[in-house]
């Protein structure tokens, strides 16, 4: 099962703390995919470069950046994780040679991700998570994996090994989380 780490600025305040937090999480959890996500920093590009460099040094081979196709290409990221408003950007990202993960919040979204040839669909939120609305739940996640032939990664509210155990019972590609990797 793929472990997909996603960063969040609330877990670091400065560059030194960012470096240490990322390195510690990589060593502790050994993610298969690492995604740089920063929705509030004024130094997005600087941190994107640092994240890429740390990831390479830690032998993370699948390095994604959230939303930013241009920086993904500039810094040779493996791929880009697009949000649910960026379905129309999938073809452009793939044309640039990037792998594409896209956030899906419904079965309809997963269908569109498959049709647009995304490489991965994250399906969320699975469990209760702050400010993300009603959880989709395990039943909806299982249904999505049975209906659509696209690698699906569970996302949202995954903070414990118990939740991961429940997810493992479903035929899917893996799980993604912020809090599980940084708590």
Secondary structure by P-SEA (a helix, b strand, c coil): cbbbbbbbccccccaaaaaaaaaaaaaaccccbbbbbbccccaaaaaaaaaaaaaaaacccbbbbcccaaaaaaacccccccccccccaaaaaaaabbbbbbbbccaaaaaaaaaacccbbbbccccccccccccccaaaaaaaaaccccbbbbbcccccaaaaaaaaacccccccccccccc
